[in-house]
């Protein structure tokens, strides 16, 4: 009898590679937007992956798309359906419901997908949220900042990767920031038709930022981790690095996990993985946002390295409705870190030091995604970073130190996009 396929919504190369470790050839179906398939040239990539049976073009971000897909493919009979990208989460949840396989739940994923709705639902459950309102123009942002003195955060309610997010230190920045944040374009990652953009302004919570990753089976957490996060300085909260597990006291670790569990209960989350971000101000965790999908930025790889687990395999096991063969670890025997790379904006002249960085103790991977001639944009979102290093060590301090040493070894020469002198910038 042929293997029932697993359905992955949103083409993510590393996820395809992970599935190939335990799924037989021709057992994965990928669904993605037609425009995204064309712009990212995903057809050949799917053809090159033996594990992929079919790449189906479907406008999955439209209302009713999952029900339409089910009616067009009633005999597909998947073993599991899961999202691999933020915009895919509601569609995948609804499609899983229609095929009768485990899911976080369409209602829960709709709440998590919309930051304004999530604020309303979680606040009603007693979870701390910063003061926040939906706004339609700069004047409403000014009114909010007049009522709430101090820095504010202007951000979309329905986008990803910190795109269009700005920290406003003063009302003088509002008009320029509004123009910038509402004009962000995700290029090849989104369909050409676009979608409605809704904006929030919030009090800027001051403190350290963390994320909690919970693997959940029918509302019960079967694995948890707290990730320490570091941001680039400045007005755009783009992540500079992550540490797994976070180097924090046990009491704070337990509190962050418990608050994430309360949040998932508040939205009615069923089975799947959640990635929730928090800022701890004066010892109290405030919710930033929460996603019903795998975290990005290589956090899954860090979890696997630090905890000695295969989180992807455990996730798909639960999504198939199968039991885990053994309990997952509660504590990590080691530590792992990732640190990201960015240079000043301009045109890349030369990249050097990669081999030396890769040879340093503790370094597991080091890569740069630009070559000479490529243009590096100003750092406005996660998409603008140009490389990363991954390290392992016995503890968090050593893992972070190894990552910093590696990036200090990488040199990227950049010149301004307009004619000018070459800058030799350490990454």
N, C-alpha and C positions, 0 to 999 in steps of 0.2 A: 504494500500500500504506500503511495507516495507521501512524502513528508508534507504536513500542513505548513503553509508558508507563514512567516512572520512579516508583518507590514510595518515599514519604517516610513514615517511622514517627515519629509525634509531630508535631502541628500547631504550626509556628513561623511566625508571620506574615512575619518578615523573610526566612526561607528561601523561602517561597512567592514573595515579591517578587523575590528573587534568581533563582530558577528561571525566572520569567517573562521574564528578560532574554535567555534563549537557548533555552528550551523552547517549542515551539508550543502554541497554545491546546488545552486538553483533553488534555494529555499527562502530567499528574501525578496520581497516586493517593495520597491521604493515608489512613493508618490511625491511629486513635486509640481510646483506651478509651471505651466508651459513657458512663460517668459523667462523664468529662472533657469529652466533646463536649457533654453536656447542661449542665454547670456553667459552662463557658466560652462557651456558645452558639456553637459552632464551625460549625454548619450554615450559617447565613447568611454567615459569613465565607468559607467555602469556595465558596458560591454566587456571591459577589461577585468571586471570583478567576477570570478566564477560563482561566488555565492549568490549573486543577484540573478533572479529569474527574469524580472521584468521591471522596467522603469515606466510608470504610468503618469502621463501629463494630466493634471486635474487642477482646476482653479479652486483649491481647497480653502482659501481664505474668504470666500463668498458665503453669505448666509445660506443655510440649507445645503451646503456642499456635501456634507457627510451623508445625509439622507439620499441625496441624488446619486452619490457614488454607490451606496448600498443597493439602490434600486437598479443601477446599471450593472452591478456585479454581485447578484444575490447568491451565487454559488461559489464565491471565492473561498469561504470556510477557513479563515486564518486562525492560526494557533494563538496569535497575539497581535495587538496593534499598539504602537507607541510613537509619541512625537520625539523628534530629535532636534527641533528648533522651536524657538519661542512662539512664532506665529502659527505653528502647527498644533499647539496644545488643545484648543477647543475642538478642532476637526477630528483629531485622533481620538479624543475622549468620546465624542458622539459616535464615531465609527465603531469603536470598541463596544459601545452599548448596543448598537444595531446588530453586531455579529455575536453578541453574547459572551465576550471575553473580558477578563479583568481590566479595570480602568480606575483612574483617579476620580472619574465622574464628570460628566459634561457641566453640571451646575458648578462644581468646585473649580473646574478649570476656567470657566467663564469669569468667575470672581477673581481668580489669581491673575488672569490675563489683563485685567483692567485695574490700574493702580488706584483710581478714584473709588471704584466700587470696593476694592479690597480695604481701603481706609475705612469706609463706612461699616462694612461687615465686621472687621476685626476690632474696631473701636467699640462697637456694641457688645463684643465679647469680653471687654475689659483689657484688651491688649493696648499697650502704650503706642500711640502714633503722634508724630509732630502735628502741630496745627497746620491745616492744609485746606485749600479751596481750589476748585476748578475755575480757570480764567479764560477769557476770550480775547484779551487785548492788554496792551501795556498799562492803560489807566487802572485796570483792576489789579494788576500787580503792584502799582504804586499805592493803591488803597490798602492792600494787604500789608505792605512794608510799613506804612504809616501806623497801622494798628498793631503791628508786631515788630518793634524796633530790633535792629540787629540784622545779621546776614540772612538771606533767604535762598531757597533752591527753586529754580525754574526748570521744569522738566515735562516731557510728554507723559501722558497717562497710559499710552498704548504702543510704546516702541521698545527697542532692545539695545544692548551693548553700550549703555550710557549715552546713546546718541541723543543729541539735543538737550543735554543736561548742563546747566550753568549754575555756579554759586555766585550770588549777587551780594557783593560787599556793601554796595551803596545804591540808592535809588537812581543815581546818575547813570548807572549801567543798564537800566531797564530797556530802553528803546533799542540799543545796539544788540543786547542779548536776545530780545524778542525776535528781531530780524534774523539773527543767526540760528537760533534754536528751532524756529519754525520753517527754516529753509533747508534743513539737513536732508541728504539723499543717501540711501543705502545702495544705490547702484545695482549691481548684478544680483544682490541678495533679495530683491523684492520684485514683484510683478510691475509692469509698466503702468498699469491702470492706477496705481497708488491706492491710498486709503485715507479716511478722515483722520486728521490729527487733532487730538484734544490735549490741552495743557493744564498743568497744575503749578501752583506756587505754594511753598511750604517753609516753615521755620527751619533753619539750618541747625540740625542737632550737632552739638560739639562733643566729640569723643572718638574712641577707637571703633573701627568697623570690623565685623565678623560675618561669616555666613555659616549656616547650619545645613548639612545635607542629611536628610532622613530617607531611608528606604522603608516603605510602609506596605504592610499586607492587611487589607481589609480594616484600615484605620489604626492598626497597631504597628509601632515602629519596631523593625527587626534589626536595624543598624543605624547608627548615628555618628556624626563627626562635626566638629567645630573647626572652621578654617579661619586663620588670622589673615587680615587683608591690609595691604599698604597701598596708598593712592599717590599718584603724582601730585606735587604741590601745584597750587594755582586754582583757578576758577572752574576747572572742568574735572569732575571726580572720576578720572580714568584710573583703572587699577594698575599699579606698578608691580605688584607681586602678591603671592599667596604662600602661606605656611600651613602644612598639615602634619599633626594637629596643631591648633593654636596654642601658643605658649602662655596659658592663663591658669589661674587657680581653679581647682576642682569645683568650687562653689559656683563660679561664673560659668564654667562649662555646663554644669548641670542645669543652671538657670536658663541658659540659651536653648538647650535642647528641650527643656520643659515648655518654654514659651512657644517654640516652633510646633511642638505637639499640640498645644492649645490652639494655635492658629489653624492647623490642619483640621482639627476637630470643629472649629468654628465655621470653616467653609465646607465641611462634609467630605473631606478627601478620603478616597477608598484605597486603591492599590497603585503603587508607582513610586516615583522618587520626587522629592521636593528639595528646592534650593532656596533658602530664605536668608535675606540679608538684614542685619541689625547694626545699630550704632549704640554703644553703651555710654550714656551720659550720667555722670554722678552715680555710677553703680546700677543704673536702671536701663534695660534694653528697650530701645525704640525701634519699631518696625520700619525698615526702608522699603522693601518689596519682597515678593515671594513668587517663585516660578515652579510650575508643576512639570518639571523636565530635568534632565541631567544638567549640572552646572557646566559652564564653558571654561575657558582659560586653562585647560589642562588639569583642573581640580580632581577629576576622576582618576587620572594617572597618578597624581600625588597620593590619593587615598589608597589606591592599589599598592603603591610602594611603601607607604608608612604602615599600613595595617596588614600587609601581606594577604590581600584578598583579590578576588576578581569581581568587582562590583557590577560590571556590565553583565556578566553571566548570571549573577544572583538576581539582577533586575529582570532579565528576560525570563528566568525561571518563574518568578512570581507573576509576570504578565501572562504567562501561559497557564497560570492556575496550578502550577506544580509546586510541591513542597521543597524547601531548601534541604539539602542533604545533611547539613551541619549548621549549628549556630554561627553567626558571624561574630568576630571579635569585638569586645567592648572597648578595649584600649589598644593603642598603636604601639608596637614594640620599637618603632623607629620614627624618623621624621623625614619629610620631603618638602622641597620648596621650588617655586617657579618665580622667576623674575623676568620682566619684560624690557624690551629695548626700544628706545626712540632717540632720534637725533634731532637737531634743528631742521626746520623745513628747508628744502632745496633739492638739488639734483645730486645723486650719489656719484662720486668719482672713483672710490676704491673701498674695498672691504678687506680687512686683514685681521689676523689673530685668532681666527676660528679654530684652527687645528690646535694651537697652544691652549686655548680655553677648554677644548674638549678633553685635553690630556690632564687637566688639573684634578686633584683628589676630590672625590665626591660628585663630580659632574657626570650626569647620565646622558644629557643631550644638550646641544647648543646649536642654534640655527639662526640664520638671517634670511629674511624673505625678500630682500631687495638686492639688485645687482647694479653694477655701474651703468649709469644712464637712467635709472629709475628715479622718479620724482617722489620725494617724501613730503607729505602734507603736514601742516600744523597739527599738533595733537589735540583732537576734538572728541574722539571716541576710541573704543577698543580697536576698531578697524585700522587706525592710523599707526599702531605699533609695528615695528619692523623686524622683530625677532624675539627670542626667548632662550633662557637656560633653565634646565631642570637639574636639581641636585638631591642627593640622599645623604643622611648622616644619622648618628645615634641620637641626636637631639636637635631641637629647632634652631638654637643659636648657631650650631655648626652648619646646618643646612643653609641658613640665610647667608652666613659668612662665605661659604663656598660659592654661592650664586653671585654674590657681589664681586668676589675675586675674578670669577669667570668673565663677567661683563666688563670689568676694568681692563681685561686683556683684549677685548674686541675693539677694533678701531674702524670707524666709518668716516671717510672723507666726504664732505658735503660742500657744494658751492651753492650760492643763491640761485634760484630759478632764473632770475635775470642775470646777465653777465656780471661777474664780480669775482673776488678772490676765493680760492678754495678754503673751506674751514676743515680743520682736522679735529673732529669731535670724538672723544671717547664715548662709547655707548653706555 
